Amino acid sequence: MNAPFSIKKLIKSFGYAFSGLKAAIRSEQNFRVHLFSACVAIALGVFLHISSMEFVIIIICIGIVMAAELMNTTIEKLCDFISPQYHERIKIIKDLAAAAVLLVAIAALIVGLIIFLPRIFSI
Ligand SMILES: Nc1ncnc2c1ncn2[C@@H]1O[C@H](COP(=O)(O)OP(=O)(O)OP(=O)(O)O)[C@@H](O)[C@H]1O
């Protein structure tokens, strides 16, 4: 049977998610780098007066990159918990997760260059 809808449970779930976000900001250097890059991109967008549609694209890119980084961190932590010792399979799993972040970060960088470079050159 479906559990009844509960606002209290919903607020609690948000609390857990925000505490995960706080932990990532506090302890994950890569996440802080992405966060800083996101702030720079938003500030540049405001400064260079990009369009609403361009802002939407930038925000989507930021969301995808940061979510990928959090998933990568989750996989790393899970791997470290399951197998603290060196293992070839753990290496492949961690490298694949890191590759996923690299791919979306490169895609986001290209999007940023396409949106910002023409405006920077026209100043
Ligand atoms: N237990 C392990 N077994 C095999 N290879 C590992 C193991 N732990 C780490 N590695 C290798 O080292 C790389 C870096 O792993 P690590 O967990 O240190 O990630 P990181 O990106 O340096 O993250 P962080 O700095 O957040 O800990 C992995 O991609 C993998 O190639």
Backbone and ligand atoms as CSV (ligand in chain L), in Angstrom:
chain,resi,resn,atom,element,x,y,z
A,1,MET,N,N,0.839,-1.206,0.000
A,1,MET,CA,C,0.000,0.000,0.000
A,1,MET,C,C,0.878,1.262,0.000
A,2,ASN,N,N,0.445,2.307,-0.754
A,2,ASN,CA,C,1.220,3.550,-0.794
A,2,ASN,C,C,1.151,4.274,0.546
A,3,ALA,N,N,2.319,4.799,0.990
A,3,ALA,CA,C,2.340,5.570,2.240
A,3,ALA,C,C,1.668,6.913,1.987
A,4,PRO,N,N,0.941,7.468,2.991
A,4,PRO,CA,C,0.289,8.766,2.780
A,4,PRO,C,C,1.325,9.874,2.584
A,5,PHE,N,N,0.922,10.891,1.780
A,5,PHE,CA,C,1.838,12.008,1.516
A,5,PHE,C,C,2.140,12.737,2.821
A,6,SER,N,N,3.422,12.986,3.075
A,6,SER,CA,C,3.791,13.640,4.327
A,6,SER,C,C,4.761,14.796,4.070
A,7,ILE,N,N,4.334,16.002,4.437
A,7,ILE,CA,C,5.179,17.195,4.287
A,7,ILE,C,C,6.425,17.060,5.157
A,8,LYS,N,N,6.219,16.479,6.374
A,8,LYS,CA,C,7.326,16.335,7.320
A,8,LYS,C,C,8.434,15.465,6.707
A,9,LYS,N,N,8.013,14.373,6.042
A,9,LYS,CA,C,8.969,13.445,5.426
A,9,LYS,C,C,9.698,14.147,4.264
A,10,LEU,N,N,8.929,14.945,3.505
A,10,LEU,CA,C,9.495,15.665,2.360
A,10,LEU,C,C,10.568,16.649,2.835
A,11,ILE,N,N,10.249,17.400,3.915
A,11,ILE,CA,C,11.212,18.373,4.464
A,11,ILE,C,C,12.453,17.657,4.977
A,12,LYS,N,N,12.242,16.487,5.610
A,12,LYS,CA,C,13.363,15.689,6.124
A,12,LYS,C,C,14.275,15.253,4.976
A,13,SER,N,N,13.659,14.824,3.856
A,13,SER,CA,C,14.443,14.377,2.693
A,13,SER,C,C,15.282,15.522,2.142
A,14,PHE,N,N,14.685,16.733,2.068
A,14,PHE,CA,C,15.448,17.906,1.618
A,14,PHE,C,C,16.619,18.158,2.558
A,15,GLY,N,N,16.369,17.986,3.862
A,15,GLY,CA,C,17.415,18.180,4.878
A,15,GLY,C,C,18.593,17.250,4.618
A,16,TYR,N,N,18.298,15.963,4.325
A,16,TYR,CA,C,19.375,14.996,4.053
A,16,TYR,C,C,20.148,15.414,2.804
A,17,ALA,N,N,19.404,15.836,1.771
A,17,ALA,CA,C,20.056,16.227,0.511
A,17,ALA,C,C,20.964,17.440,0.742
A,18,PHE,N,N,20.465,18.412,1.528
A,18,PHE,CA,C,21.291,19.605,1.785
A,18,PHE,C,C,22.507,19.263,2.649
A,19,SER,N,N,22.363,18.286,3.541
A,19,SER,CA,C,23.539,17.935,4.353
A,19,SER,C,C,24.574,17.232,3.467
A,20,GLY,N,N,24.123,16.492,2.429
A,20,GLY,CA,C,25.051,15.897,1.461
A,20,GLY,C,C,25.788,16.977,0.692
A,21,LEU,N,N,25.034,18.009,0.301
A,21,LEU,CA,C,25.621,19.138,-0.432
A,21,LEU,C,C,26.669,19.853,0.433
A,22,LYS,N,N,26.320,20.046,1.722
A,22,LYS,CA,C,27.250,20.707,2.651
A,22,LYS,C,C,28.525,19.890,2.808
A,23,ALA,N,N,28.365,18.547,2.912
A,23,ALA,CA,C,29.526,17.655,3.075
A,23,ALA,C,C,30.415,17.733,1.835
A,24,ALA,N,N,29.799,17.796,0.654
A,24,ALA,CA,C,30.579,17.854,-0.592
A,24,ALA,C,C,31.365,19.167,-0.651
A,25,ILE,N,N,30.725,20.283,-0.279
A,25,ILE,CA,C,31.405,21.586,-0.313
A,25,ILE,C,C,32.555,21.598,0.689
A,26,ARG,N,N,32.310,20.997,1.868
A,26,ARG,CA,C,33.313,21.012,2.929
A,26,ARG,C,C,34.516,20.122,2.598
A,27,SER,N,N,34.245,18.926,2.027
A,27,SER,CA,C,35.348,17.954,1.943
A,27,SER,C,C,35.803,17.598,0.534
A,28,GLU,N,N,35.105,18.055,-0.512
A,28,GLU,CA,C,35.498,17.644,-1.867
A,28,GLU,C,C,36.058,18.818,-2.661
A,29,GLN,N,N,37.374,18.774,-2.859
A,29,GLN,CA,C,38.040,19.874,-3.573
A,29,GLN,C,C,37.496,20.033,-5.004
A,30,ASN,N,N,37.313,18.891,-5.710
A,30,ASN,CA,C,36.821,18.968,-7.091
A,30,ASN,C,C,35.443,19.623,-7.159
A,31,PHE,N,N,34.600,19.320,-6.169
A,31,PHE,CA,C,33.267,19.909,-6.160
A,31,PHE,C,C,33.358,21.424,-5.964
A,32,ARG,N,N,34.304,21.844,-5.109
A,32,ARG,CA,C,34.477,23.288,-4.885
A,32,ARG,C,C,34.972,23.972,-6.158
A,33,VAL,N,N,35.833,23.277,-6.918
A,33,VAL,CA,C,36.319,23.840,-8.193
A,33,VAL,C,C,35.134,24.032,-9.151
A,34,HIS,N,N,34.250,23.016,-9.237
A,34,HIS,CA,C,33.071,23.127,-10.114
A,34,HIS,C,C,32.154,24.259,-9.650
A,35,LEU,N,N,32.012,24.378,-8.321
A,35,LEU,CA,C,31.145,25.421,-7.770
A,35,LEU,C,C,31.696,26.804,-8.116
A,36,PHE,N,N,33.017,26.947,-7.978
A,36,PHE,CA,C,33.654,28.221,-8.301
A,36,PHE,C,C,33.469,28.534,-9.800
A,37,SER,N,N,33.690,27.518,-10.656
A,37,SER,CA,C,33.532,27.715,-12.100
A,37,SER,C,C,32.091,28.117,-12.430
A,38,ALA,N,N,31.136,27.510,-11.721
A,38,ALA,CA,C,29.723,27.835,-11.950
A,38,ALA,C,C,29.456,29.304,-11.612
A,39,CYS,N,N,30.033,29.763,-10.480
A,39,CYS,CA,C,29.837,31.161,-10.069
A,39,CYS,C,C,30.453,32.099,-11.103
A,40,VAL,N,N,31.646,31.739,-11.621
A,40,VAL,CA,C,32.313,32.574,-12.633
A,40,VAL,C,C,31.441,32.638,-13.891
A,41,ALA,N,N,30.894,31.485,-14.315
A,41,ALA,CA,C,30.067,31.451,-15.530
A,41,ALA,C,C,28.820,32.321,-15.355
A,42,ILE,N,N,28.188,32.251,-14.177
A,42,ILE,CA,C,26.976,33.051,-13.941
A,42,ILE,C,C,27.321,34.537,-13.912
A,43,ALA,N,N,28.434,34.873,-13.240
A,43,ALA,CA,C,28.859,36.279,-13.171
A,43,ALA,C,C,29.176,36.801,-14.581
A,44,LEU,N,N,29.882,35.986,-15.383
A,44,LEU,CA,C,30.194,36.375,-16.755
A,44,LEU,C,C,28.917,36.600,-17.562
A,45,GLY,N,N,27.958,35.694,-17.357
A,45,GLY,CA,C,26.672,35.789,-18.060
A,45,GLY,C,C,25.976,37.106,-17.764
A,46,VAL,N,N,25.991,37.501,-16.472
A,46,VAL,CA,C,25.359,38.775,-16.079
A,46,VAL,C,C,26.132,39.940,-16.697
A,47,PHE,N,N,27.468,39.872,-16.577
A,47,PHE,CA,C,28.331,40.964,-17.059
A,47,PHE,C,C,28.217,41.138,-18.577
A,48,LEU,N,N,28.131,40.007,-19.285
A,48,LEU,CA,C,28.115,40.080,-20.762
A,48,LEU,C,C,26.697,40.121,-21.340
A,49,HIS,N,N,25.693,40.216,-20.448
A,49,HIS,CA,C,24.282,40.314,-20.870
A,49,HIS,C,C,23.880,39.205,-21.830
A,50,ILE,N,N,24.131,37.951,-21.467
A,50,ILE,CA,C,23.710,36.861,-22.345
A,50,ILE,C,C,22.181,36.738,-22.283
A,51,SER,N,N,21.599,36.075,-23.291
A,51,SER,CA,C,20.123,35.988,-23.369
A,51,SER,C,C,19.584,34.980,-22.340
A,52,SER,N,N,18.257,35.019,-22.116
A,52,SER,CA,C,17.627,34.085,-21.161
A,52,SER,C,C,17.874,32.654,-21.606
A,53,MET,N,N,17.775,32.396,-22.919
A,53,MET,CA,C,17.970,31.034,-23.420
A,53,MET,C,C,19.410,30.571,-23.165
A,54,GLU,N,N,20.363,31.489,-23.358
A,54,GLU,CA,C,21.768,31.132,-23.087
A,54,GLU,C,C,21.970,30.848,-21.596
A,55,PHE,N,N,21.291,31.633,-20.750
A,55,PHE,CA,C,21.366,31.391,-19.301
A,55,PHE,C,C,20.805,30.016,-18.953
A,56,VAL,N,N,19.688,29.663,-19.603
A,56,VAL,CA,C,19.071,28.350,-19.348
A,56,VAL,C,C,20.080,27.241,-19.694
A,57,ILE,N,N,20.751,27.402,-20.842
A,57,ILE,CA,C,21.725,26.386,-21.287
A,57,ILE,C,C,22.888,26.297,-20.290
A,58,ILE,N,N,23.382,27.463,-19.835
A,58,ILE,CA,C,24.489,27.481,-18.859
A,58,ILE,C,C,24.060,26.799,-17.553
A,59,ILE,N,N,22.856,27.114,-17.088
A,59,ILE,CA,C,22.372,26.536,-15.817
A,59,ILE,C,C,22.223,25.015,-15.953
A,60,ILE,N,N,21.730,24.547,-17.111
A,60,ILE,CA,C,21.600,23.099,-17.337
A,60,ILE,C,C,22.991,22.444,-17.298
A,61,CYS,N,N,23.958,23.090,-17.968
A,61,CYS,CA,C,25.333,22.552,-17.971
A,61,CYS,C,C,25.887,22.479,-16.557
A,62,ILE,N,N,25.695,23.553,-15.783
A,62,ILE,CA,C,26.194,23.582,-14.398
A,62,ILE,C,C,25.564,22.434,-13.596
A,63,GLY,N,N,24.250,22.266,-13.741
A,63,GLY,CA,C,23.541,21.212,-13.006
A,63,GLY,C,C,24.067,19.829,-13.372
A,64,ILE,N,N,24.279,19.596,-14.675
A,64,ILE,CA,C,24.744,18.269,-15.119
A,64,ILE,C,C,26.162,17.992,-14.589
A,65,VAL,N,N,27.054,18.991,-14.697
A,65,VAL,CA,C,28.448,18.789,-14.258
A,65,VAL,C,C,28.501,18.544,-12.742
A,66,MET,N,N,27.763,19.353,-11.976
A,66,MET,CA,C,27.828,19.196,-10.510
A,66,MET,C,C,27.182,17.887,-10.069
A,67,ALA,N,N,26.080,17.499,-10.727
A,67,ALA,CA,C,25.442,16.230,-10.368
A,67,ALA,C,C,26.371,15.063,-10.723
A,68,ALA,N,N,27.058,15.160,-11.881
A,68,ALA,CA,C,28.002,14.099,-12.273
A,68,ALA,C,C,29.139,14.010,-11.258
A,69,GLU,N,N,29.625,15.163,-10.802
A,69,GLU,CA,C,30.711,15.169,-9.814
A,69,GLU,C,C,30.247,14.516,-8.508
A,70,LEU,N,N,29.020,14.820,-8.096
A,70,LEU,CA,C,28.500,14.211,-6.865
A,70,LEU,C,C,28.346,12.699,-7.022
A,71,MET,N,N,27.876,12.251,-8.210
A,71,MET,CA,C,27.747,10.808,-8.450
A,71,MET,C,C,29.129,10.145,-8.444
A,72,ASN,N,N,30.121,10.844,-9.027
A,72,ASN,CA,C,31.496,10.333,-9.039
A,72,ASN,C,C,32.011,10.167,-7.605
A,73,THR,N,N,31.780,11.184,-6.789
A,73,THR,CA,C,32.209,11.126,-5.382
A,73,THR,C,C,31.510,9.975,-4.662
A,74,THR,N,N,30.213,9.811,-4.953
A,74,THR,CA,C,29.445,8.725,-4.329
A,74,THR,C,C,30.064,7.373,-4.686
A,75,ILE,N,N,30.389,7.193,-5.973
A,75,ILE,CA,C,30.983,5.919,-6.430
A,75,ILE,C,C,32.348,5.709,-5.771
A,76,GLU,N,N,33.146,6.784,-5.691
A,76,GLU,CA,C,34.471,6.686,-5.035
A,76,GLU,C,C,34.325,6.238,-3.584
A,77,LYS,N,N,33.370,6.873,-2.888
A,77,LYS,CA,C,33.187,6.567,-1.453
A,77,LYS,C,C,32.714,5.123,-1.272
A,78,LEU,N,N,31.809,4.700,-2.161
A,78,LEU,CA,C,31.297,3.337,-2.105
A,78,LEU,C,C,32.429,2.342,-2.364
A,79,CYS,N,N,33.266,2.649,-3.365
A,79,CYS,CA,C,34.413,1.784,-3.686
A,79,CYS,C,C,35.354,1.695,-2.480
A,80,ASP,N,N,35.661,2.852,-1.861
A,80,ASP,CA,C,36.588,2.873,-0.724
A,80,ASP,C,C,36.022,2.075,0.452
A,81,PHE,N,N,34.689,2.081,0.573
A,81,PHE,CA,C,34.039,1.348,1.666
A,81,PHE,C,C,34.083,-0.161,1.389
A,82,ILE,N,N,33.801,-0.517,0.130
A,82,ILE,CA,C,33.752,-1.940,-0.237
A,82,ILE,C,C,35.156,-2.540,-0.282
A,83,SER,N,N,36.094,-1.765,-0.869
A,83,SER,CA,C,37.448,-2.318,-1.056
A,83,SER,C,C,38.508,-1.257,-0.790
A,84,PRO,N,N,38.898,-1.098,0.478
A,84,PRO,CA,C,39.920,-0.088,0.787
A,84,PRO,C,C,41.280,-0.442,0.171
A,85,GLN,N,N,41.491,-1.745,-0.118
A,85,GLN,CA,C,42.772,-2.152,-0.725
A,85,GLN,C,C,42.722,-1.925,-2.236
A,86,TYR,N,N,43.942,-1.881,-2.840
A,86,TYR,CA,C,44.031,-1.702,-4.285
A,86,TYR,C,C,43.409,-2.914,-4.977
A,87,HIS,N,N,42.577,-2.638,-6.006
A,87,HIS,CA,C,41.987,-3.722,-6.782
A,87,HIS,C,C,41.807,-3.243,-8.218
A,88,GLU,N,N,42.182,-4.095,-9.181
A,88,GLU,CA,C,42.089,-3.707,-10.599
A,88,GLU,C,C,40.661,-3.294,-10.982
A,89,ARG,N,N,39.651,-4.029,-10.462
A,89,ARG,CA,C,38.253,-3.725,-10.822
A,89,ARG,C,C,37.813,-2.386,-10.238
A,90,ILE,N,N,38.293,-2.095,-9.028
A,90,ILE,CA,C,37.963,-0.805,-8.401
A,90,ILE,C,C,38.581,0.312,-9.235
A,91,LYS,N,N,39.791,0.054,-9.725
A,91,LYS,CA,C,40.461,1.072,-10.552
A,91,LYS,C,C,39.608,1.394,-11.781
A,92,ILE,N,N,39.108,0.336,-12.447
A,92,ILE,CA,C,38.305,0.552,-13.660
A,92,ILE,C,C,37.016,1.308,-13.320
A,93,ILE,N,N,36.356,0.899,-12.222
A,93,ILE,CA,C,35.097,1.558,-11.822
A,93,ILE,C,C,35.342,3.042,-11.546
A,94,LYS,N,N,36.393,3.334,-10.763
A,94,LYS,CA,C,36.671,4.739,-10.416
A,94,LYS,C,C,37.078,5.535,-11.650
A,95,ASP,N,N,37.877,4.923,-12.533
A,95,ASP,CA,C,38.314,5.637,-13.736
A,95,ASP,C,C,37.121,5.921,-14.657
A,96,LEU,N,N,36.183,4.979,-14.752
A,96,LEU,CA,C,34.998,5.187,-15.597
A,96,LEU,C,C,34.143,6.336,-15.051
A,97,ALA,N,N,33.969,6.343,-13.724
A,97,ALA,CA,C,33.162,7.407,-13.110
A,97,ALA,C,C,33.827,8.764,-13.332
A,98,ALA,N,N,35.168,8.789,-13.217
A,98,ALA,CA,C,35.895,10.049,-13.440
A,98,ALA,C,C,35.779,10.464,-14.912
A,99,ALA,N,N,35.788,9.472,-15.819
A,99,ALA,CA,C,35.671,9.779,-17.254
A,99,ALA,C,C,34.317,10.422,-17.556
A,100,ALA,N,N,33.267,9.983,-16.863
A,100,ALA,CA,C,31.926,10.555,-17.077
A,100,ALA,C,C,31.934,12.045,-16.730
A,101,VAL,N,N,32.597,12.386,-15.614
A,101,VAL,CA,C,32.676,13.802,-15.211
A,101,VAL,C,C,33.486,14.585,-16.238
A,102,LEU,N,N,34.599,13.975,-16.690
A,102,LEU,CA,C,35.454,14.654,-17.666
A,102,LEU,C,C,34.663,14.982,-18.937
A,103,LEU,N,N,33.874,14.015,-19.405
A,103,LEU,CA,C,33.111,14.226,-20.641
A,103,LEU,C,C,32.118,15.377,-20.518
A,104,VAL,N,N,31.330,15.383,-19.428
A,104,VAL,CA,C,30.339,16.458,-19.291
A,104,VAL,C,C,31.018,17.798,-19.038
A,105,ALA,N,N,32.170,17.770,-18.342
A,105,ALA,CA,C,32.886,19.028,-18.078
A,105,ALA,C,C,33.428,19.605,-19.401
A,106,ILE,N,N,33.947,18.729,-20.284
A,106,ILE,CA,C,34.453,19.206,-21.580
A,106,ILE,C,C,33.294,19.768,-22.408
A,107,ALA,N,N,32.163,19.055,-22.402
A,107,ALA,CA,C,30.988,19.531,-23.155
A,107,ALA,C,C,30.554,20.900,-22.624
A,108,ALA,N,N,30.537,21.048,-21.288
A,108,ALA,CA,C,30.123,22.326,-20.686
A,108,ALA,C,C,31.108,23.434,-21.039
A,109,LEU,N,N,32.396,23.090,-21.064
A,109,LEU,CA,C,33.418,24.085,-21.424
A,109,LEU,C,C,33.202,24.566,-22.869
A,110,ILE,N,N,32.918,23.623,-23.767
A,110,ILE,CA,C,32.697,23.990,-25.174
A,110,ILE,C,C,31.465,24.897,-25.296
A,111,VAL,N,N,30.390,24.536,-24.560
A,111,VAL,CA,C,29.181,25.375,-24.567
A,111,VAL,C,C,29.535,26.781,-24.082
A,112,GLY,N,N,30.316,26.843,-22.991
A,112,GLY,CA,C,30.720,28.147,-22.434
A,112,GLY,C,C,31.509,28.958,-23.455
A,113,LEU,N,N,32.437,28.294,-24.140
A,113,LEU,CA,C,33.252,29.010,-25.132
A,113,LEU,C,C,32.377,29.530,-26.267
A,114,ILE,N,N,31.424,28.693,-26.725
A,114,ILE,CA,C,30.539,29.116,-27.836
A,114,ILE,C,C,29.705,30.330,-27.427
A,115,ILE,N,N,29.235,30.337,-26.170
A,115,ILE,CA,C,28.377,31.446,-25.724
A,115,ILE,C,C,29.192,32.699,-25.393
A,116,PHE,N,N,30.325,32.510,-24.673
A,116,PHE,CA,C,31.026,33.688,-24.153
A,116,PHE,C,C,32.058,34.286,-25.105
A,117,LEU,N,N,32.768,33.435,-25.857
A,117,LEU,CA,C,33.881,33.973,-26.666
A,117,LEU,C,C,33.468,35.079,-27.645
A,118,PRO,N,N,32.381,34.893,-28.433
A,118,PRO,CA,C,32.024,35.972,-29.371
A,118,PRO,C,C,31.752,37.293,-28.654
A,119,ARG,N,N,31.127,37.199,-27.466
A,119,ARG,CA,C,30.822,38.438,-26.712
A,119,ARG,C,C,32.103,39.070,-26.169
A,120,ILE,N,N,33.022,38.236,-25.685
A,120,ILE,CA,C,34.277,38.776,-25.151
A,120,ILE,C,C,35.061,39.460,-26.269
A,121,PHE,N,N,35.090,38.827,-27.457
A,121,PHE,CA,C,35.832,39.417,-28.583
A,121,PHE,C,C,35.196,40.706,-29.087
A,122,SER,N,N,33.864,40.846,-28.885
A,122,SER,CA,C,33.190,42.036,-29.409
A,122,SER,C,C,33.276,43.224,-28.444
A,123,ILE,N,N,33.876,43.031,-27.245
A,123,ILE,CA,C,33.993,44.156,-26.303
A,123,ILE,C,C,34.995,45.181,-26.840
L,1,LIG,N1,N,41.198,0.935,-4.200
L,1,LIG,C1,C,41.692,1.248,-5.409
L,1,LIG,N2,N,42.015,0.261,-6.259
L,1,LIG,C2,C,42.508,0.551,-7.491
L,1,LIG,N3,N,42.703,1.794,-7.967
L,1,LIG,C3,C,42.385,2.831,-7.177
L,1,LIG,C4,C,41.881,2.617,-5.847
L,1,LIG,N4,N,41.663,3.824,-5.281
L,1,LIG,C5,C,42.005,4.734,-6.205
L,1,LIG,N5,N,42.437,4.153,-7.342
L,1,LIG,C6,C,42.931,4.836,-8.561
L,1,LIG,O1,O,43.256,6.167,-8.225
L,1,LIG,C7,C,42.410,7.096,-8.943
L,1,LIG,C8,C,42.025,8.228,-8.012
L,1,LIG,O2,O,41.194,7.691,-7.003
L,1,LIG,P1,P,40.677,8.546,-5.785
L,1,LIG,O3,O,39.654,7.769,-5.054
L,1,LIG,O4,O,41.851,9.028,-4.990
L,1,LIG,O5,O,39.980,9.714,-6.568
L,1,LIG,P2,P,40.257,11.264,-6.638
L,1,LIG,O6,O,39.721,11.735,-7.938
L,1,LIG,O7,O,41.696,11.536,-6.313
L,1,LIG,O8,O,39.239,11.706,-5.556
L,1,LIG,P3,P,39.383,12.408,-4.163
L,1,LIG,O9,O,40.542,13.377,-4.265
L,1,LIG,O10,O,38.055,13.057,-4.043
L,1,LIG,O11,O,39.593,11.284,-3.184
L,1,LIG,C9,C,41.225,6.258,-9.432
L,1,LIG,O12,O,40.634,6.792,-10.623
L,1,LIG,C10,C,41.874,4.914,-9.658
L,1,LIG,O13,O,42.531,4.867,-10.913
